[in-house]
Amino acid sequence: MSAWIAVMEDLLYELATFCTTLMELFGICVLVFTAVKCFIRWMRRDTEIRLTLAQGIALALEFKLGGEVLRTVVVREWAELGILGAIIVLRGLLTFLIHWEIKNEEQALAKQQAEAPEHTT
């Protein structure tokens, strides 16, 4: 029975490690794709790239945060768990701040678009 449990534990460890790596890879891909897309839009003088970039960063952070949460499955020591907890808290705070910035940027864009027709007439 203990051999079966050891095999299941090893399988869980490998699966969690693979899924963690996959989630972090998704986060990197989203961030790079968003950065390239925003750079191209910046070259074209698009005014709404800040919002797009902030949304892409927020999504990438969500994937990275998901990877960190998955990583808690394979943590074996309290010191590792403390470090992992600190990383999760920091990424959570960054996500919160970026979402706050997205909300403010959306409000500014809405205000700018509402005022635009007044200046043209």
N, C-alpha and C positions, 0 to 999 in steps of 0.2 A: 504493500500500500504506500509506503513512504517513497518508493521509486516512482510510482505514478504521480504523486504530489510533486516530486522534484522535477519530473518531466513537464508537468503543467505549469509549474513556477517558471521554468526556463522558457517555455512557450510564451507565457504572459510577458516576461521580460523582453523577449525579442520582438513580440508584437507591439508592445508599448514603445520600445525604442524606435522601431520602424515608423510607427504612426507619428511619433514626436518629430522625427526627421522630416517626414512628409509634410506635416503642418508647418514647420519652419521653412521648408522649401517653398510652400505655397505663399507664405508671407514675403519671402524674398522676391519671388516672381511678381507678386502684386506690386510691391514697392518699386521694383525696377521698371515694370511696364508703365506704371503711373508716372514715374519720373521721366521716362522717355517721351511719353505722350504729352506731358505738361511742357517739356522742353520744346517740343515741336510747336505746340500751341503758343508758347512764349515767343518763339521766332516769328510767328504770324501776328504778334501783338494782341493776342486774345486777353481780355480783361478778367475773365472768370477762372483763370488757372489756379489761383490760390485755393478756391473752394474745391476744385477737382483734386489738387495735390493733397489737401488736408483730408479729404475723404479716402483717398488711396492710402495715405499713411495710417489712418485710423483702421482701415480694413486689414492692412498688413500687420498692425499691432495686435489686432484681434486674433489673427492666425498664430502669431508668435505667442500670445498669451495662452491660446489653446494648447500649443505645444508644451508650454511650461506646466500647465495643469496636468497634461498627460504624463509629464516627467515625474510627477509626484508618485506615480504608481511604482516606479522602480527605485525610489530613494531608499537607501539602506541605513543611513546614519542621521542623527539629529542635526549635526552641523550642516549636512547637505540640505536638509529640510529647511533650516533657518535661512540659508542662502537662497534657496529656491523661493521661499516665502517672500523674502525681500525683493527678489526680481519680479515676482508676480505683483506685489504691491506697487512697485515703481512703474511697471508697464500698465497697470490699471490706472494709476494717476495720470500717466501720459495720455492714455486713451480718453480719460475724462476731460483733460485739458484740450485735447484736439477736438472732441465733440463740442465743447463749449465754443471754441474758435469757429467751428463749422457753423454753429447756430448764429453767432455774431456776423459771420461773413454772409450768410444767407439773408439776414435782416438788412445788412448794408446794401447788398445787391438788389433786394426788393425795394428798398427806399430809393436807390439810384434809378431803378427802372420806373418807379412811380413818378419821380421828379423829371425824368427825361422828356415826356411829352409836353410838360409845362414850358420848358425852355425853347421848344421848337415852334410854339405858337405865338 
